[in-house]
Amino acid sequence: MVVRGVRTVRRRVVEQRYQAVLQVLSGASLTEVARRFGVSRQAAHRWSSRSRRSRPGSPLGTCGN
């Protein structure tokens, strides 16, 4: 049995959000991105909104909040 640490899980979540936001920024619809990542459309929208409010160069901004 492999036990993953909190940091490993957190890193995977951040990476998932990063990839989702990049896809939205590349022109994919929120609905399609949400379907691909197995999250609600609202979650994908929230991630995308945070990226717009973030500092330049950071597509996620405050993704953990």
Buried (B, 14 or more C-beta within 10 A) or exposed (E): EEEEEEEEEEEEEEEBBBEBBBBBEEEBEBEEBBEEBEBEBEBBBBBBEBBEEBEEEEBBBEBEE
